Amino acid sequence: MATEEECRSALERLAANLATNADEVRGKVDLDRTLALRVTDLDTAFHGRLTDGRLVDLTDGDDPAAKIKISMTSDDLVALVDGNLDFARALGARRVSLNANPFDLLKLRKLR
């Protein structure tokens, strides 16, 4: 099981990766939504905002009003960010739970 600090570090790496490709993504994805990530095995959460192809304002704690809600284990979070777990396969295998507007789901697919 990954630690809370390892999860926070993984999210910071994800934010950095998205920022690197933000200019390219911005042209494909018009998305400005709050995001909440629940780490189920640590009983902790993080939240931030997806905007202009970036993940910004990342902080500890839940946001019950978030428009996009994701739940997964700490190990799956780290594996996803490190590229060792495919998001679509993890979603299909119910290792990841994603709750969002159907139109947002279509836009999120373009963030690859």
C-alpha positions in Angstrom: 0.0 0.0 0.0 1.4 3.4 -1.0 1.5 6.1 1.6 -0.4 9.4 1.6 2.8 11.2 0.7 3.4 8.9 -2.2 -0.1 9.6 -3.5 0.5 13.4 -3.1 3.7 13.0 -5.0 2.0 11.0 -7.8 -0.6 13.7 -8.2 2.1 16.4 -8.4 3.8 14.4 -11.1 0.5 14.0 -12.9 -0.1 17.8 -12.7 3.5 18.4 -14.1 2.8 16.0 -16.9 -0.4 17.7 -17.8 1.2 21.1 -17.7 3.9 19.9 -20.1 1.2 19.1 -22.7 -1.3 21.8 -21.7 -0.9 23.8 -24.9 -1.6 20.8 -27.1 -4.5 19.6 -24.9 -6.1 23.0 -24.6 -6.9 22.9 -28.3 -8.6 19.5 -28.0 -10.3 19.8 -24.6 -12.4 22.7 -23.4 -12.8 21.6 -19.8 -12.9 23.6 -16.6 -14.1 21.3 -13.8 -13.5 20.7 -10.1 -12.0 17.3 -9.4 -12.0 15.2 -6.2 -9.9 12.0 -5.8 -10.7 9.6 -3.0 -8.0 7.2 -2.0 -10.0 4.3 -0.6 -7.5 2.3 1.3 -6.0 5.3 3.0 -9.4 6.9 3.7 -8.0 10.2 2.4 -8.8 12.6 -0.5 -7.4 15.3 -2.6 -9.1 17.9 -4.8 -8.2 20.4 -7.4 -9.4 21.8 -10.7 -8.9 20.6 -14.3 -8.7 23.7 -16.5 -7.0 24.5 -19.8 -5.4 21.0 -19.9 -3.9 21.5 -16.5 -4.5 20.1 -13.0 -4.3 23.2 -10.7 -5.0 24.1 -7.1 -4.3 20.6 -5.9 -4.8 20.3 -2.2 -5.6 17.7 0.6 -9.2 17.0 1.5 -12.4 16.1 -0.2 -14.7 18.4 -2.3 -18.2 16.9 -2.1 -19.4 19.4 -4.8 -16.7 18.4 -7.3 -18.0 17.8 -10.8 -15.6 14.9 -11.4 -15.2 12.3 -8.7 -12.6 9.5 -8.9 -12.0 6.7 -6.4 -9.2 4.2 -6.3 -6.6 2.6 -4.1 -3.2 4.2 -3.4 -1.3 1.6 -5.3 -3.5 2.0 -8.3 -3.1 5.8 -8.2 0.7 5.5 -8.2 0.6 2.8 -10.9 -1.7 4.9 -13.2 0.6 8.0 -12.9 3.7 5.9 -13.4 2.2 4.4 -16.6 2.1 0.9 -15.2 -1.7 0.7 -15.3 -4.0 1.7 -18.1 -6.8 3.9 -17.0 -9.5 2.5 -19.4 -8.6 -1.1 -18.3 -8.6 -0.1 -14.6 -12.0 1.5 -15.1 -13.3 -1.6 -16.9 -12.0 -3.8 -14.1 -13.6 -1.6 -11.5 -10.3 -0.8 -9.9 -11.2 2.9 -10.6 -14.5 4.5 -10.0 -15.3 7.6 -12.1 -18.4 9.8 -11.6 -18.8 12.6 -14.1 -21.2 14.1 -16.6 -21.2 11.9 -19.8 -20.1 14.9 -21.9 -17.2 15.4 -19.5 -16.2 11.7 -19.8 -15.9 12.1 -23.5 -13.6 15.2 -23.0 -11.5 13.4 -20.4 -10.7 10.6 -22.9 -8.7 13.2 -24.9 -6.4 14.0 -22.0 -4.3 10.9 -22.7 
